[in-house]
């Protein structure tokens, strides 16, 4: 049983790592680069496997998920191989690689101080694993929200079989069936592979995402800065007791933290890969999308990342309109606030029965305003290809001048 | 020279603080370990409710009644007055999934979860609930005979 679950994890891991090889091709990888691939790819692989499982549900193919995973993994392997061969040819006529051989650029490693810090980190890691284990033994089903929401959803989806749709219309609003399904479907996938709904699978995912988050922070800083900074940052995370306790609680907050961190880490890679800027941005976008697929808060994060990637583009002609629209959209909820406070109705009842509709009324206008400010994706992508100061979101000035000249 | 000592003091402080936080958490966990019950409350509740599974169809909905009126289960939790009744209801649903446990006595089969004591006198009669099976420890399966 455990072996089958490990196969599920391995397929996700390989798929994710292959995706990093496709989007971040590199003929030469140092240890830090490979570790970064492993942690970024491992988490993305888990998220993408949950997406694949979700797609297999309406198609009635969830019973064949091991075959589908294997096929996806092989397809990604083939694509990665083709990309690698193409990359090799480019190396023959030298081009800059995505994850370059950075050994020369790195400071000397293996100093006495670094060895000490690494040893202390290892001790802290073991102590934290001990804390995680005790927390699991204390609450093997996780904390309140784990069995009220995430593990409950996983149980319903697993045990309902082909009738999985019915639960969404089951009238169990108290269990928040509007929440995204990355974590429940990852658990269901693990149960499908292992053949039963053991309580160890949700706990294993909790441990996995905790370690992935820690490992990603460690390796990203090792790759982007110095090894010692990676260790110190990871130690700060381990020294945040809430991180370990929330990880062991089997909630979706640590997986969300992982995808948020992965999104941000990947945003640092385009500047270090002049040959292929868009690949890292694509992976970053996928990670941001997985944030939204993990928790509703991730939707806000995704929108902000989108704005950042696409850049802000405010046309001079629209400036007045934008200010007025923004003012209306901010003042209207402020007015609603006073209406709620001043009316004699029970506040809880009043909010519960009307607030969502008030937000819905404003929502199309908010989306309109968002896209009036956001730059067009094509523009951002072409900016990504172009090295230099004009590539980032802060490049609106030259663009503005150019538009003025055209007018 | 000062910058060097400052950097050393910086990482030393960081190591000491994180080390203290990590080891303190472990110590707290180890200290609480002997006081842990042999089985956690969720597992105990699950084992108790699981006795109902063979008596119910593998899918569909069942009703639910407990010591307090159904309307009070969520109301008590919202005012933080008592989360116990909601926890018992949620764990009943958690155990019996994919059957849907409705917070209502208006279904042909109704689960009675009276771990915290019997319901108010006349509640079962008012809702037309007739005992079908008493599984002990406050867990009873009812059949609904008539509409109130």
Interface residues (C-beta under 8 A of the other chain):
Chain A: X113 X117 X120 X123 X124 X127 X128 X130 X131 X134 X135 X137 X138 X139 X140 X141 X144 X147 X148 X151 X152 X155 X156 X159 X160 X163 X166 X167 X170 X171 X172 X174 X175 X228 X232 X235 X236 X238 X239 X240 X241 X244 X245 X348
Chain B: X11 X14 X15 X17 X18 X19 X20 X21 X22 X23 X24 X25 X26 X29 X30 X32 X33 X36 X40 X42 X43 X46 X59 X61 X74 X78 X87 X90 X91 X93 X94 X97 X98 X100 X102
